[in-house]
Amino acid sequence: MTHSLHSLKSFFSKCALPAVLIALSFTVYAGKKDDTLVYASDNEVENISPYHNHMREGVIIAHLVWDTLVHRDPQTNEYKPQLATGWKWESPLALVLNLRRGVKFHNGDAFTADDVVFTFGVVGPGKESIQQQSFIWIDKTEKIDDYTVRLRLKKPFPAALEYLSGPMPIYPAKYFQKVSLAGYSKAPVGTGPYRITAITPAQGVTMEKNPEYFKESPLGQPRIGKLKFVVISDPESRVAQLMTGQVDWIWRVSADQAAALKTFPNFTVKGGETMRVGFIQISPNVPGDEGTPFKDLRVRQAVNHAINRAGMAENLVRGGSRPVWSACYDGQVACDTREVVRYDYNPEKAKKLLAEAGYPNGFDTGLWAYRERDYAEAIIGDLRKVGIRARLHFVKLPVMDADQRSGKAPMGIRTWGSLGINDASAFTAPFFGGKGNDLWRDAEVVATLNKADETIDPKQRSELYAKALGRISMEAMSAPLFTYSINYAYSTDLNFDAWPDELPRFYMSSWK
């Protein structure tokens, strides 16, 4: 006990005093006693509707509140029935799915084929959705009867079941049409193991166990009565609230904080590498002095040589992080890196390339980021060593998205976890597929990726991906950085398992 008190005082002495005082001023409301799991993250969900946000916090809530047609077992990677009880390929362009009977949405509406047709035909591909890459392979969704649908594909798509098991939850057609997107975002309804009871802007989301969740679900039955997601942007405040019992679970804990928390017997610290990859997105379309240098391949190559990926992975990110050179996570299906250029850390070579491009004294520019300020500052330090004097613009993700798409931001530090999809297309499509956040719209890359994603033969598909990824790296369209590792810290009262896809499956958690 004396050791714990000494460690607590030592830990708090390292934290910002205001953060600790704020944490101590609240009443404890989390924990096993109240059957309420309170989990905290640093970002607010921009829109609770899964098809209208791509924040990781939103992806987590989507998997708690909504069901998909197919489930991929995270342990075996086997596809199992969820809202669909079975499926059959009629042809390479037609997939028939049999739907589960007796499932109800949280408002009592019965789940039928109409909901699938509506979701895939209206909500998903609709002009307001920002998840277009999830649906571009579907040409039409047909209702055969109340519990059978046929998906007609635009072209063969070998990753169809993977997508159906991931970012494609089913919406209630009648309810959504009644309340519209604006109403649905305030009071969403799904069929999942938890239902949303309150949404408080800038603060969080409250959920409770769905008492009518269907017994045959491969997710199992939820065991914790209530979940509460809270937004705590300051990392020290998150740790302080965990230590004072107001929060049961936090993540994105720094390596130093994780090491300190391990000394306390009432907390469990767990971590490891994830599918998430960090990279610098480079734009060739920014006008003016700040953007012009990046039109030159040698400047983009210099950026790649300037970054000490290995040093950042080992000394800053830690926890199993590795350097990355490709535009996908190397564990994903079809992420073939055989033709990818591995830009070594070579500041002198970077300086030489800048001089050859006409910038012997370097140049001034901007670098946008929305998370991990310390990572951004380390990257800025590396860039300045070779003469690229980057100023940090630390903003919210929607602002960075808008600034990059509008041609205002020449460089932006992004991270992408592929929405948990174990296929390279989930990484390449959003950033190099010719739509969305693709700043290059390179005709050769887009054509190669399109061909790859309609190729059924795994070997031929990998070869096409190797070609596309090779061109992306040879043209230095981005600067891949490293894989992200995540440290989780949570109460020892909680049973919790971590997964590489960054999905904390709280429906599998329980109190000890």
N, C-alpha and C positions, 0 to 999 in steps of 0.2 A: 504493500500500500504506500509506503514511504517513497519507494522508487517511482510509482505511478504519479504521485503528487509532484515530485521533483521534475519528472518528465513533462507533466502538464504545464508547470510554471515555465520550464525551459522552452517548451514549444510555443506557448503564448507570447513569450518574450521576443520570439522571432517573427511573430505575426504583427500586422498593423494593429495598433491599439483600438482604433475606431471599429474595425471589423469585429474584434473580439467583444467589445462592449455592446455592439448592436446585437450580436448573437446571444449574449447573456441576458439581454433585456426582454426576450420573448419567453412566453410560457411553453413548456415542453408539450408537444402534441403528437409526437411520432411514437411508433414502436409497437411491440408485441401486445402490450396491455390493452391498447385501443384497437388492435387488429388493423392498424393503418400503416402501410409502408410509405414513407415520405422519401422521395428520391429527388435529387437536385442536379441541375445542369446549368450551363452558363448562357445558353441562348433561348430566347423566346421562340415558340412556333409561330411562323409568320402567318399561317392560315391552317386551322385544324383539319381542313379537308385534305386527305392524302394526295389527291390529284392536283392540289393547288399549293403545295410546298415541297421543298426538297431538303429541308433541314433534318439532320439526324434525329433531333428531338421529335419531329413530326413522324418520322419513319417508325420510331419506337412506339408512339401512341397508336399509329395505324395498325401495328401487329397485335396490340392489346384489344382494340375496339372493333376492328373489322376482320372478316375472314376472307380468304381467297379460295378459288376453286380447287387448287392443288396445294399440297403441303410437302415441302422438302425436309426430311428428317435431318437436323443439323449434325447428328452423330454419324449417320450412314450415308447421307446424301441421296437416300431413296425417296422417290416421289410417292406420296400416299394420298388417298382420297380425303378431301375436306368438304367444301360445299358441293363438289362433284364426287359422285360415288364411283365413277369409272370413266374411261375415255378410250376412243378408238380412232385410228387414222383411216378414213375412207380412201384417201389418196394423199399425195404429198401436199395438197392444197386444201384439204378438208379434214377438220378434227371435230368429231362428235363427242359431246360430253353429256353423261347422265347426271342429273342433279339430285341432291338429297331432299327427301320429303320431310315435312314436319319441322323445319327450321324457321324460327321467327326472328325478325329484327327487334331491336330493343323497344320499339314503340308498339309491338304486337303485330305488325304486318307480316304476312306469310312470305317466305322467300320462294320465288318461282323463276321460270325462264325469263319473264318480263324484266326482272331486275338485271339479269346478265346482259340482255339485249340493250337495255337502257344504258347501263354502265359503259359497255364497250362501244356503243354506237353514239352516245351523246356526251356523257360526262368526260370520259377519257380523252377522245380525240377532239373535244370541243375547243374552241379558240381560246377559252380562258385557262385551260389546263397547261401546266408547265411540265407535264410528264409525257410529252409527245413520243419520246423514244420507246415508251412501253407499249405503244399501240400501232406503230407504223407498219408492223408486219400483218395486221388484220385488215382485210378488205371489207368484210361484212359479217355480222353476227345474225344468225337466223334462228328463229324459234320453231322447233319441230313440233313440240307439244309443251304443256306446262312444266315438264321436268326433263326436257331434252333440248339442247342447243347445238348448232353447228357453227364452227368458226371457219369461215372461208379466208384463206391466206392470199395475200398479193403475190407471194412467191414462197418457195420452200423456206422454212425457218427452223433449223435444228434446235434452237434454244427456246422453243415455244413453251414447253412445260416449266422450264426454269423461270420464265417471266410470269407465267400464270401462278407460280408459287411465291412470287415476290411482290413487286410493286403494283399489283392489279387487284385490289380489294373490290368487293361488290357493294354497290350502293342500293338503297331502297327507292325504286322508281317513283312510286306514288308520292311518297313523302318528299323526295327531292323536288319533284315537279310542283308540289304544293307550296314549299317554302322558298324555292330558288337557292342559288349558291349563297347569297347573303344570309338567309335564314339558316341554311344547313351548316354554315361555318360557326354559327352561334349555338346551335343545338343539334349536333350531328347524331346520326343513328347508324349503327352497324349490326352485325350478328355475333360479334366476337365475345371472348370470355369476360371482358369488362365493358361497362357502359359509362359514358360520360355524364356526370351530374352537374358540373359547373366549369365554366371557362372564365377566368379572370385575366383580361389583357395585361401584359407585362408582369404578371405574377405567376400564373400556372394553370393547371388543369386537375380537376378532381374526378376520380373514377370509382365505381363500386362493382363488386362481383355480379355477373349476370346470373341470376338464379335459374334461368331457363336455358342455359347454354347446353347445346345438344350433346348427349352422352357419348356419341360415337366419334367425337372430334379427336384427331390425332394429337391435338395440343393437350388433351387431358382436361380435367376440371380445375378451375382456379381455386387456390386454397387460402389466399389472403383476402380478407373482406373488402378493404379499401386501398386504393392507390392514390397518392397525391404527388403530382409533379410540380416542383417549385423552381422558379427562375432565380438564381443567385449568381450574378455575373462575376463577382469578385472571388478568386480562388481561395483567398485566405478566409473570407466569410463562409464559404462552403465548408472548409475544414473545421472552422470554429463551431458552426452549427451542428456538424456531425458529432463533435466532441462534447457538446452540451446537450445532446439528445433530442434536438429539434428535427434532425434529419437522420434517416437510417442508412442512406446509401448515396454515395457520390462517385463521380468518375472524372477522368482527365486530371487526376491528381499528379502533381509534378513528382519527379523522382525523389527530390529532397523531402517533400512532404510525406511521400509514401514510406521512405526510410524512417522518418520520425514516428509515423503512426504505427509502424510495426512494433514499436516498443510498448504499446499499450495492450493489455490482455483482453480488453472489451471491444477491440476492432479487428476485423480481418482485412488484410490487404492482398489483392490478387492482381496480376497483370500479365501482359504478353503482347506479341505482335498481332496486328489486325490486317484486314484487307485494305484498309484506308491508305492511300498514297498521297503524299504532298508533292506539289509541282508548281513551278512558276509558269503561268500562262502568258505568253508573249504575243503582243498584237502587232501586225504589220501595217495597221490602218490608222494609226494615230498621227494626225497632222502636226506640223510645227516642229520646233527645236527638240522637244522631248521625245517625239515619236519617230522622227526621220531616221535616227541611227539604226533602229531595229528592222528597217527594210533591207539592211545589208546582212547577208548570211554570216559574215565574219564577226559581226557584233553579237549576233545570237549565239554563235559558237563560243565567243569570249565569255558570255554570261554562264554558259554551261561549264567551261573550264574554271571559272572563278569560284564556284561553290564547293566548299569542302563537305560533301555529302557524308562521307565516312565519319568525319570528325563530329558533325552534328548528330548523326545517328548514335554514335558511341557515347558522346559526352553530354549532349543536351536532351535528346529524346529518350534514349536508353530503353531498357526493358525489352530487348529483342529487336529493336528497330534495325533495318538494313538499308543501305543505299539502293536507289532504284534508277534505272536508265531508260525504261520503256513507258509507253503511255497505257499501261495496264498493270494489274497486280499479277506477278508471275505464277501464282497458284490458280488463276482463273483458266477455264477451258478456252483453248485457242490463243492464249497469250504466248505467242511464239516469238522469242527475242533473238533468234539466230542472226538477223541482219541489223540489229540495233547497234548504234554507235555508243560506246561507253566513253564518255568524256571524262578523262581523269582530272583530278584536282591539280591544276597547273597554272598558277597566277602569271608566271612569266610568259607562257604561251598565250594567255588571255590578253596580256598587254601588247604582245606582238601582233595579234589579230586586230586589236583596236587601232594600232598604228597603221596597219595595212589598209584598214577601212577609212583612214583619214582622221582618226581621233587619237593622236599621240599623247594628248593631255587629258584624255577622257572626255566626259560630258555629264551634264546634269539631267536628271530625269525623275520620275516618280515611281513608287512601288506601293501598290494597294494591298491591304491585308485586312482580315476580319476576325482572326483568332490567333492565339499563341503569339502575343507581341514579342516575347523574348526570341522566338524562332525568327520572326521578321527582322528584328534588330541584328541578329547574328548574320543573316543573309546580307543585310545592308552593309555590315562590316566587311564581309568578303568582297562584295562588289566594289566598295570604296578602295580596297587595297589595290585593285587593278585600274582604278580611275573612273569607274561608273559611280557617280555621286548621286545615289538614290535617296529621295526624301520619302518618309513613310506617311501614307494616308491610311490611318486605321479607322475603318468604317464598319457598318453593318453589312452583312452579306447582300441583301437586296440592293444597297447602294453600290457596292462593288460590281454586282451583275450589271446594273444600269450603266455605270461608268465604262465598263469594258465593252459592252455592246454598242454604246454610243460613240466609241472612239476617243474617250477621254483618258483612259488608263493604259499606258504602254505595257506595264507589267503588273500582274496580280498573283499573289500567293494563294493557291487554291488547295483544297483537299477533297478527295472523292472516295467514298466507300462503296461505290457501284450499287447503292441501294441494297446491298447484301446479295446481289445477283452473282452467281459463280460462273460468269461467262464474260469474255473480253469485250463483247459488244456493249455491255453495260457501262464500260469505261470509255470506249472509243466513240460510240454514237453521240453522246452529249457534247463532246468537245472537238470531234473531227469528222462527224457524220454529215456535215453540210447544213445543219440546222441548229437551233438553240444557241448554245454558248460556243459554237465553232466560229472562231475569229478568222480562220483561214479560208474555209470553203474551197480547199484544194481539190481540183477536179479529179486528179489521179488517185488521191487517197480516198475520196468519197466513192469513186467507182470501184476501187478494189475492195473496200469494206462492204459495199452493197453486194458485190459478187460473193464475197466470203460468207455473208450471212444468209445466202440462199443455197449454199453448198452443203449437201448432206454428208458427204464423205469427210470424216474427221481429219485425215491426213491432208487432203486438198485444201480444206478450210484453214488449217494451221499454216500451210504454205502461203496462202493469200494474206493471212494476218501478218506473217513474217514480212511480206513485201510492204504492206501498208505501214507497219510499225517502223520498218527500216527507213522508209521515206520521211516519216514524221521526225525521226531522230536525225537523219542526215541533213534535213533542212532546218533542224533546231527550232521547230515550231513551238517547243516548250522546253523547260528545263526540269525534268523529273528530279525529285529530291531524295525521298526516303519513305519507307513504310512507317506508319504510325503504330506506336505501342500505346496501350491504355492501362493505367493503374486504376483499379477500383478499390474503394475503401468503404466498409459497411459494418453494421453492428454484428457482433458474434451471435446474436439471437436469430439471424437470418440465414437460411439456406439459399445460396446463389451460385450459379454456374456462369462463367464467362465464355463467349464464343468469338471466333475470329471475324465474324461479320458485323460486330459491334451492335448486336441486338440483345439487350438485357431482357431475357424472356421471363418477365415477372410472373406470368401465368404458371410457370414451372417452379417458382419460389415458394417457400413456406417458412413458418416460424419453427424454431427448434423447441 
